[in-house]
Amino acid sequence: MGIIVDVKGETCPIPLIETRKAIRKMNSGDELEVIGNHDASKAEIPMAVESLGEELLRIEDESDGKTWHIFIKKT
């Protein structure tokens, strides 16, 4: 079972901070789903994932055009 971090309604830097906190608590092979709706965070989180050496699995947009889901795997 993966970890879910819901940061809808939050703006920078909160989504990035919460994502980093969750990644630190994860074990290798664990998956994280970050749910948000702040455009800048949608761009910043994948860059942070790469710089941390973790695996960005995918980014999915909801049909509302605002909410996104970022899936990350701890390496």
TATAMO-V606281 format. One record per helix or strand of 2 or more residues. SS is the DSSP state (H for helix, E for strand). FROM is the first residue (numbers start at 1). LEN is the number of residues. If there is no record, write none. Layout:
SS,FROM,LEN ; SS,FROM,LEN
//
This chain:
E,3,4 ; H,14,12 ; E,31,6 ; H,39,13 ; E,55,7 ; E,68,6
//
